[in-house]
Amino acid sequence: MSQPPPLPKSSDDQTVMYIRVKRNKTTYFLQCLPSETVLQIKEKLQELLDQPVNDQRLTLLPNREILDDSKSLADQKVENDAVVALTLRKDDSEFEEVNIVRANDFYQSRETDGGF
């Protein structure tokens, strides 16, 4: 069997990684470096979503650990292809609950409704 291709390197020779940021039925694939802080990731998301960084919360799945803005991805054991849940601040200043719809959930719900 052949080996998967190595991850690309950045200009300063760090390994580039990808994380999957999920919210409801949407997944954002972000290219990042292990040395980037969570705040830097939120800034990337702000450009995509037009949501201020203070209104975003990132949670590492599956352990549901809330990521600290001031720490790097590497410091918080966020690895390549990690799944991170995005929740947004609601009007009452509380954050919404993590709500990620998986493809399996969709098919299971159709089966229980007597679908295909």
C-alpha positions, -999 to 999 in steps of 0.1 A, spaced: 0 0 0 12 35 -7 17 61 20 -5 92 21 13 123 9 30 143 37 13 175 49 25 206 32 50 230 50 44 267 55 70 293 46 86 291 81 88 252 78 58 244 101 35 217 90 2 230 77 -28 214 92 -66 215 86 -94 216 111 -131 211 105 -152 237 122 -188 226 124 -220 245 133 -255 229 127 -253 215 91 -223 235 80 -187 226 80 -158 250 74 -124 236 65 -97 259 78 -60 257 69 -39 266 99 -7 260 117 -3 242 151 13 274 164 -18 296 157 -39 307 186 -76 300 189 -81 338 186 -64 337 152 -87 309 141 -117 329 153 -104 359 133 -104 336 102 -140 326 110 -150 363 115 -140 369 79 -162 340 67 -192 345 90 -192 382 98 -195 372 135 -172 391 160 -146 369 177 -161 377 211 -194 361 199 -177 328 190 -169 298 211 -149 269 198 -152 235 214 -129 205 206 -149 174 200 -155 147 211 -144 157 246 -162 190 244 -133 210 258 -138 247 253 -107 261 236 -88 290 252 -83 320 229 -48 328 241 -34 292 236 -22 277 204 -38 247 187 -8 226 196 -10 236 233 -46 224 234 -39 191 216 -58 201 184 -45 179 157 -48 177 120 -83 170 108 -97 177 143 -134 185 146 -142 217 164 -178 229 172 -186 265 167 -213 281 188 -224 317 187 -235 341 214 -272 346 216 -290 378 224 -291 371 262 -252 369 261 -253 331 267 -238 308 240 -260 285 221 -257 247 227 -234 226 204 -257 214 176 -240 194 149 -261 174 125 -243 143 113 -252 124 81 -258 93 102 -284 112 123 -302 122 91 -305 86 79 -314 72 113 -342 97 117 -356 88 82 -355 51 91 -374 57 124 -400 77 105 -407 47 83 -387 62 54 -364 43 31 
